[in-house]
Amino acid sequence: MKMVFAAEPTITITREKAKFFNITNLGELISAAVGALLIIAALLAFFYLILGGIQWITSGGDKAGMEAARNKITHAVVGLIIVGAAWAIMILVQNFLGVSIIDKQLTFPQPF
C-alpha cells in the first residue's frame, strides 16, 4: 500500500524595503540612534551657547542678567565637552574592542 500526501501550499510574504534608510539588524538601528542623538545634543548645546551670548549682549550691564548669561554659556560649553568626550569614548571602544558602534562616518553633501 502506497501513501500519498498532499503537498502543503507555500506562502511567500514579501515586503517593500524602505526608500530612505537601509537598516537590516538591531545593532545598526542602535548605532544610528546613538549617532543621531550625539549630533542632536551637540547642536542643542551650540544653540544654547548662542542664546547665552545673546543674553549676555542684551543684559545691558545688569548683574543678574550677566550672571544668568554666564551660567548659560558655562553650561553650554560643559555640554559640548561632554558630547565630545562621549564621541571620543565611542571611537576608542570601537577601535580597541573591535565593536562597531558607529558604522558610517558623517558625510556632508557635496555642492557639485
C-alpha positions in Angstrom: 0.0 0.0 0.0 1.4 3.3 -1.1 0.6 6.5 0.9 0.2 9.8 -0.9 0.4 13.1 0.9 -0.8 16.3 -0.5 1.8 19.0 -0.7 1.2 21.9 1.6 0.9 25.2 -0.2 3.8 27.6 0.3 3.1 31.1 1.3 5.6 33.8 0.3 5.5 37.1 2.1 7.4 40.0 0.6 7.8 43.4 2.0 8.9 46.5 0.3 12.2 48.0 1.6 12.3 51.5 3.0 13.5 54.0 0.5 15.3 56.4 2.9 17.4 54.1 5.1 18.7 50.6 5.0 18.8 49.1 8.5 19.0 45.3 8.5 19.6 44.5 12.1 19.1 45.8 15.7 22.8 46.8 16.0 22.6 49.1 13.0 19.4 50.7 14.5 21.1 51.3 17.8 24.2 52.7 16.1 22.1 55.1 14.0 20.2 56.2 17.1 23.3 56.9 19.1 24.9 58.8 16.3 21.8 60.9 15.8 21.4 61.6 19.5 25.0 62.8 19.7 24.6 65.1 16.8 21.3 66.5 18.2 23.0 67.0 21.6 25.9 68.9 20.0 23.5 71.1 18.0 21.4 71.9 21.1 24.5 72.7 23.2 25.8 75.0 20.4 22.3 76.7 20.2 22.3 77.1 24.0 25.8 78.7 23.7 24.5 81.2 21.1 21.5 82.0 23.3 23.8 82.7 26.3 25.9 85.1 24.1 22.8 86.9 23.0 21.6 87.1 26.6 25.0 88.5 27.7 24.9 91.2 25.0 21.3 92.2 25.8 21.7 92.2 29.5 22.8 95.9 29.4 25.1 95.7 32.4 22.5 94.1 34.7 24.4 92.0 37.2 21.6 89.3 37.4 21.3 89.1 33.6 25.0 88.8 33.1 25.3 86.1 35.8 22.5 84.1 34.1 24.1 84.5 30.7 27.5 83.5 32.1 25.9 80.4 33.7 24.1 79.5 30.4 27.4 79.9 28.5 29.3 77.8 31.0 26.6 75.0 30.9 26.7 75.0 27.1 30.5 74.7 27.0 30.4 71.8 29.5 27.7 70.2 27.4 29.8 70.4 24.3 32.8 68.9 26.2 30.6 66.0 27.4 29.3 65.4 23.9 32.8 65.5 22.5 34.1 63.1 25.2 31.2 60.7 24.6 32.0 60.7 20.9 35.7 60.1 21.6 34.9 57.2 24.0 32.7 55.6 21.4 35.5 55.8 18.9 38.0 54.4 21.4 35.7 51.5 22.3 35.1 50.9 18.6 38.9 50.8 17.8 40.1 48.8 20.9 37.3 46.2 21.2 36.5 45.9 17.6 32.9 46.6 18.2 31.1 48.6 15.5 29.2 51.3 17.4 29.1 53.8 14.5 29.2 52.1 11.2 29.4 55.0 8.8 31.4 58.3 9.1 29.5 61.5 8.9 29.5 62.7 5.3 28.2 66.0 4.1 26.6 66.5 0.7 28.9 68.0 -1.9 27.8 71.1 -3.8 28.9 69.9 -7.2 
